[in-house]
Amino acid sequence: MAKYFVAFGVALAGTLLLTPLARRLALRLNAIDVPEYRKVHVKDTPTMGGVAIYVSILLGTAVYLLITGHRMSTDLMGILIGATVIFIFGAVDDIRTLGPLTKLFGQIFAAGILVIMGVQIQNIHVPGMALISLSPELSVLISLIWVVAFINIINLIDGLDGLAAGITCIASFSMFYYATQTGAGRTYVDAALISIVLAGSTLGFLRYNFHPASIFMGDSGSMLLGFMLGAVTIQGVLKSIAAIALFVPIVALAIPIIDTGMAIVRRGIRGTPITHADKEHIHHRLLDMGHSQRQAVLLIYFWTALLCVLILAIKFSSSNRVIWLMLALTIGGFTLTALPRIARRGRLKGKHRAGRNRDAGLRDENSNAKEKT
């Protein structure tokens, strides 16, 4: 376990040291995110923070392999090669802005490398049903869809400072715990390794990306994080035949998954392209409720962490105390989420009441004046 945390420390230190260099590179290449109506930030901000995250993941992985003496497995090689491909497409998009179809091609290409190297969903076990063994063709198709979906889920949620990095960090810690507690084979070792270096690199990046951000991760970062999460959920979770395995990544990342689903439905109803951006994501709605950027991000962190703990508790804990604790935290979370709206309604009611009192007072004065006349 200590060697995992050495890898975590290397990835963490890597992003802390490399992110300022990535910022200089972005400025030199004019990779700047300019504010516009659908964006929340108000000043030009360099992107390409994904460069620091990508290099830090490689460093953390390399150090772990060196100190353990493990050879790189085929699965791990597939994850890193696919990560390199998706990072390159994302970096080019940060500099030159690729079209949606070109980006989708890059996503499928990276996911295809992953699948060819053996990282595939081969079985699905839903509670109450028998274990479903997928045919090779169906396994490839579902695995591709799964990874591409995760890439776009993280890409779409990356709308506030620190949001995508924080969600990925929390989910990665939960995947690390799941992998280390579930099995000891090479599959779980690789999954735990990728999870912990991903957690370290994103945690280090938050030093510069949390509001007010001095650098954004760009598509080189958000697509990379989505790819890594998609890969590690297959490698460390969905290769398990446990009945709850399917729900671990879905519940842990429920907020960005729900947000993406709502965006697809919303744009479908309006007849706009799925790639058309808007300001109606979950984080935008929290801002509209009266939360600041930091408050909105911290609330989404809270809900993500709560869901991660909940699904892990269902898997590994048999204590009723955990369930009661989750219930109490859920009630508290709803209260904190709705507090600005409740306070705003109270202020509005107070203003309306004061206005009615003023109007009544004026009517009384006018009535008395008429009577005197």
JOLINJO-V315679 format. One record per residue. N is the residue number from 1. RES is the residue in one small letter. D_FIRST is the distance of its C-alpha to the first C-alpha in Angstrom with 1 decimal. Layout:
N_RES_D_FIRST + N_RES_D_FIRST
This chain:
1_m_0.0 + 2_a_3.8 + 3_k_5.4 + 4_y_5.3 + 5_f_6.8 + 6_v_9.0 + 7_a_10.2 + 8_f_10.8 + 9_g_12.7 + 10_v_14.7 + 11_a_15.8 + 12_l_16.7 + 13_a_18.7 + 14_g_20.1 + 15_t_21.8 + 16_l_23.0 + 17_l_24.7 + 18_l_25.9 + 19_t_27.3 + 20_p_30.4 + 21_l_31.0 + 22_a_30.8 + 23_r_33.2 + 24_r_35.7 + 25_l_35.4 + 26_a_36.3 + 27_l_39.2 + 28_r_40.5 + 29_l_40.3 + 30_n_41.8 + 31_a_38.9 + 32_i_39.9 + 33_d_39.7 + 34_v_43.1 + 35_p_43.7 + 36_e_45.8 + 37_y_46.9 + 38_r_43.9 + 39_k_41.3 + 40_v_40.4 + 41_h_39.9 + 42_v_43.1 + 43_k_42.7 + 44_d_42.0 + 45_t_38.2 + 46_p_36.6 + 47_t_34.2 + 48_m_31.9 + 49_g_28.8 + 50_g_27.1 + 51_v_27.5 + 52_a_25.0 + 53_i_22.5 + 54_y_23.0 + 55_v_22.7 + 56_s_19.5 + 57_i_17.9 + 58_l_19.1 + 59_l_17.9 + 60_g_14.3 + 61_t_14.3 + 62_a_16.3 + 63_v_14.1 + 64_y_11.0 + 65_l_13.6 + 66_l_15.1 + 67_i_12.3 + 68_t_11.1 + 69_g_14.8 + 70_h_14.6 + 71_r_17.9 + 72_m_18.4 + 73_s_19.2 + 74_t_22.4 + 75_d_20.8 + 76_l_18.6 + 77_m_21.8 + 78_g_23.8 + 79_i_21.6 + 80_l_21.9 + 81_i_25.6 + 82_g_26.4 + 83_a_24.7 + 84_t_26.9 + 85_v_30.0 + 86_i_29.5 + 87_f_28.7 + 88_i_32.0 + 89_f_34.0 + 90_g_32.7 + 91_a_33.5 + 92_v_36.9 + 93_d_37.5 + 94_d_36.6 + 95_i_39.3 + 96_r_42.0 + 97_t_41.4 + 98_l_41.2 + 99_g_43.0 + 100_p_41.3 + 101_l_42.1 + 102_t_40.6 + 103_k_37.4 + 104_l_37.3 + 105_f_37.9 + 106_g_35.0 + 107_q_32.7 + 108_i_34.0 + 109_f_33.7 + 110_a_30.0 + 111_a_29.3 + 112_g_31.5 + 113_i_29.5 + 114_l_26.3 + 115_v_28.3 + 116_i_30.0 + 117_m_26.7 + 118_g_25.8 + 119_v_23.8 + 120_q_26.2 + 121_i_26.8 + 122_q_28.3 + 123_n_28.6 + 124_i_29.3 + 125_h_29.2 + 126_v_31.1 + 127_p_31.5 + 128_g_34.9 + 129_m_35.2 + 130_a_34.5 + 131_l_31.8 + 132_i_33.2 + 133_s_32.6 + 134_l_33.6 + 135_s_35.9 + 136_p_34.7 + 137_e_36.9 + 138_l_35.8 + 139_s_32.1 + 140_v_32.7 + 141_l_34.7 + 142_i_32.5 + 143_s_29.4 + 144_l_31.5 + 145_i_32.7 + 146_w_29.3 + 147_v_27.8 + 148_v_31.0 + 149_a_31.2 + 150_f_27.8 + 151_i_28.8 + 152_n_32.0 + 153_i_30.5 + 154_i_28.3 + 155_n_31.3 + 156_l_33.6 + 157_i_31.6 + 158_d_31.3 + 159_g_34.4 + 160_l_33.5 + 161_d_31.7 + 162_g_27.9 + 163_l_28.2 + 164_a_26.6 + 165_a_23.8 + 166_g_23.0 + 167_i_23.3 + 168_t_21.0 + 169_c_18.4 + 170_i_18.5 + 171_a_18.7 + 172_s_15.7 + 173_f_13.5 + 174_s_15.1 + 175_m_14.6 + 176_f_10.8 + 177_y_10.9 + 178_y_13.5 + 179_a_11.9 + 180_t_8.7 + 181_q_11.3 + 182_t_14.1 + 183_g_13.4 + 184_a_11.6 + 185_g_14.2 + 186_r_14.3 + 187_t_15.7 + 188_y_12.7 + 189_v_10.4 + 190_d_13.0 + 191_a_13.4 + 192_a_9.9 + 193_l_10.2 + 194_i_13.7 + 195_s_13.1 + 196_i_10.7 + 197_v_13.1 + 198_l_16.0 + 199_a_15.0 + 200_g_14.8 + 201_s_18.1 + 202_t_20.0 + 203_l_19.1 + 204_g_20.4 + 205_f_23.4 + 206_l_24.3 + 207_r_25.4 + 208_y_28.3 + 209_n_28.7 + 210_f_29.0 + 211_h_32.7 + 212_p_34.7 + 213_a_32.9 + 214_s_33.8 + 215_i_32.5 + 216_f_31.9 + 217_m_29.3 + 218_g_32.3 + 219_d_32.1 + 220_s_30.1 + 221_g_27.3 + 222_s_28.1 + 223_m_28.7 + 224_l_25.5 + 225_l_23.4 + 226_g_25.3 + 227_f_24.9 + 228_m_21.1 + 229_l_20.9 + 230_g_23.4 + 231_a_21.5 + 232_v_18.1 + 233_t_20.0 + 234_i_21.7 + 235_q_18.7 + 236_g_16.3 + 237_v_18.9 + 238_l_22.4 + 239_k_21.7 + 240_s_21.0 + 241_i_24.3 + 242_a_23.5 + 243_a_26.6 + 244_i_24.8 + 245_a_22.7 + 246_l_25.6 + 247_f_25.7 + 248_v_22.1 + 249_p_22.5 + 250_i_26.1 + 251_v_25.7 + 252_a_22.7 + 253_l_25.0 + 254_a_28.3 + 255_i_29.7 + 256_p_29.8 + 257_i_30.8 + 258_i_33.6 + 259_d_34.7 + 260_t_35.0 + 261_g_36.9 + 262_m_39.3 + 263_a_39.9 + 264_i_40.8 + 265_v_43.1 + 266_r_44.7 + 267_r_45.5 + 268_g_46.7 + 269_i_49.2 + 270_r_50.4 + 271_g_50.8 + 272_t_48.8 + 273_p_46.3 + 274_i_42.7 + 275_t_41.8 + 276_h_44.2 + 277_a_42.3 + 278_d_43.4 + 279_k_42.5 + 280_e_41.9 + 281_h_38.2 + 282_i_36.4 + 283_h_35.6 + 284_h_39.3 + 285_r_40.4 + 286_l_38.4 + 287_l_40.1 + 288_d_43.4 + 289_m_42.8 + 290_g_42.7 + 291_h_39.1 + 292_s_38.3 + 293_q_35.9 + 294_r_33.1 + 295_q_33.9 + 296_a_33.9 + 297_v_30.5 + 298_l_28.9 + 299_l_30.5 + 300_i_29.1 + 301_y_25.6 + 302_f_26.3 + 303_w_27.5 + 304_t_24.6 + 305_a_22.0 + 306_l_24.3 + 307_l_24.5 + 308_c_20.8 + 309_v_20.3 + 310_l_23.4 + 311_i_22.4 + 312_l_18.9 + 313_a_20.8 + 314_i_23.3 + 315_k_20.8 + 316_f_18.6 + 317_s_21.0 + 318_s_24.4 + 319_s_25.5 + 320_n_28.6 + 321_r_27.6 + 322_v_25.1 + 323_i_28.0 + 324_w_30.4 + 325_l_28.0 + 326_m_27.6 + 327_l_31.4 + 328_a_32.0 + 329_l_29.7 + 330_t_31.5 + 331_i_34.8 + 332_g_33.8 + 333_g_32.6 + 334_f_35.9 + 335_t_37.8 + 336_l_36.0 + 337_t_36.5 + 338_a_40.2 + 339_l_41.1 + 340_p_42.6 + 341_r_44.7 + 342_i_45.9 + 343_a_46.8 + 344_r_48.6 + 345_r_50.6 + 346_g_51.5 + 347_r_52.8 + 348_l_54.7 + 349_k_56.3 + 350_g_57.3 + 351_k_58.8 + 352_h_60.7 + 353_r_62.0 + 354_a_63.1 + 355_g_64.8 + 356_r_66.6 + 357_n_67.8 + 358_r_69.1 + 359_d_70.9 + 360_a_72.4 + 361_g_73.5 + 362_l_75.2 + 363_r_76.9 + 364_d_78.2 + 365_e_79.5 + 366_n_81.2 + 367_s_82.8 + 368_n_84.1 + 369_a_85.5 + 370_k_87.3 + 371_e_88.8 + 372_k_90.1 + 373_t_91.6
